[in-house]
Amino acid sequence: MSDGTAMRRRGLTKTHKRLLGAAGSIAVVAVVFVFVLPQFADYRDVLDVVRTLGWQDWLVLAGAVVLNLATFPPPWMAALPGLGFREAMAMTQASTALSIVSPAGAAVGMAASYSMLRSWRFGPAAVGLAVAIAGIWNQLANLAFPVVALALLTSQDQDHPALRTAALIGVVVLAVVVTAFTLVLSRVEWARRIGDLAARAADRALRVVRRGPVDWGGASFSRFRAQALGLLRRRWHVITVATLAGHLTVFVLLLVCLRVTGVSDSEVTAVEAFAAWALIRILGALPLTPGGVGIVEVGLAGALVAFGAPNAEAVAATLLYRALTVFPTLALGLLAAATWRTHHPGEAIGSPSDP
């Protein structure tokens, strides 16, 4: 068999896998919206709930959306000194939108962030560090929220089995990540050892899907350590506060959706709403469908109903929350990506490891 034929076959195999993945995602979404969610509430009842919203409710919702969007840029501005608010807004909206519509999800978002930042003449080392730090801080926050939520519920003598499981997983993964990150930063030798170990583990995992090897290792971790120490010594607290603010404004939007759709504090308290939100942050990270569409809706609606929300109001709040977190970013992000491409026609979305 010639090399050209082998390459064409590999290309066809990748295409088939992508098509199968896309078909699987579409099937999951269809099952959720056609069969599963109607088991919670009839869509006509959900529409009746939405119709009760007055202009004051929509104004409050619009304010919550604007607040959420405004907190996208600050973590990146802290992680990449010199990045302005307008550029950070365009980059974060574009990368988030691309991660929502792409089957590859977060990987495409990271690549988009890297490409756009490099096009604005930021150095590859600074951009790579900002992408890594922003990604790590976001994941640490997502892992910590279920732990905090479980502690808050426990203080109120409440329990939630799914949240307890998510919190347990979060504690374990959080401990591993924080320990590894601390060791990488503590000594050059540890950075090299952990980098080589991670590279070998990644190579073994990639061989299963006939990909790899990775082009990074201990030396890459050593360089990352030297760059990260300088940034984190100066700005770790700013990055942390900005990251938490960015996440918590999303929760505020959910809480507003609950209240305007008629779910009172006596039915679902703020702590219970936070617990439900923390749970679906973990579910949404699972690479089953782009943006967690379908998975998040079922998980959030189910958690809200379990906490005491009426079925129609729970589904209405869930769909409203998802629409207001996805569609504004999708519209702004795709516009930003298209505008960026018109100004940089020779550049494409590339990998963060590209030179």
C-alpha positions, 0 to 999 in steps of 0.5 A: 500500500502506498503512503498516499493511499494510507494517508487517504485512508487515515483521513477518511477514518478521521472524517468518519469518526467526526461524523459519527461523533457529530451524529451521536451528539445530535442524537443525544440532544434530540432525545433530551429535548424531544423525550426527556425534558417533556417528562419534567413539564409540557412545553406549553406550560413552560411557554406559559411561564415565560409569557408571564415575564414583564418588561421589568423582568426582562430588564433585570435579565438583560442587566445580568447578561451584561454583567456576565459578559463584562466579567469575561475579559478581566482574568485574561487581562490579569494573565496577559499584561498589556491586553486591553478590555476590548481585545480581551472581550473579542477574544473571549467571546470568539473562543467561547463561541467556537468551543460551543459549536465545535465537537472538539470543544475546549481545545478549539477555544484554546487554539482560537485564544492563542491565534488571536492573541498572537495576531495582536503581536503578543509573544508566544511565551506570554500567550502560552502562559496566559492560555495555560494559567487561564485554563488551569484557574478555570478548571480549579474553580469548576472543581472547587464549586461542588465542594463548597456547595456540598459544605453549604448544604451540609451546614443546612442539614441537607444532602444531594447524592449526585452533588456528593459524588461530584464533590468527592471527584472534585476533591480528589482531582483538585488535590492531584492538580494542586499538588502537581502544580505546586511541585512543578513551581517549587523546584526545577527538578520536579518540573522536569520529572512531572513533565516527563511523566505527564508526557509519557502518560499522554503518549500512552493514551494517544497511542490507543487512538493512534495519535501522538506522540506529544511534542512537550515534556520535562523541558516544557514544564521547566520553561513554564515554571520559570515564566509562571513564577514571575507572573503568579508572584505579582498577579495570582490574587488578581487572577483568582478574584477575576476568575471567581467573579467571572464564574459567579456572575453566571450563577447570578444569572441563573438565580435571576432566571429562577426568581423571574420565572416564579421559583421563590426562595422558599422553594429553592434557596440561593444555596440550593441553586448554587448546588445545582449550578455547581453540579451542572458545571461538572456535567457541562465539562463532559465532552459528550455534546458541544457546550454540554447541550442536552446534558446540562439542561437535564441535569439542571432541571432535575436538580432544581425539581429535586430541591423543590422547584415546580416542574414547569418553572424549573424547566423554564428557568433552565431553558432561559438560563441556557439561552442567555448564557449561550446565544449572546456569547454565540452571536458576539463570538462568531461576529468577533471571529469573523471580524478577526479573520477579515483583518488577518486573512492569512492566519488560521486558528492554530494549536497553542503549541504552534510557534 
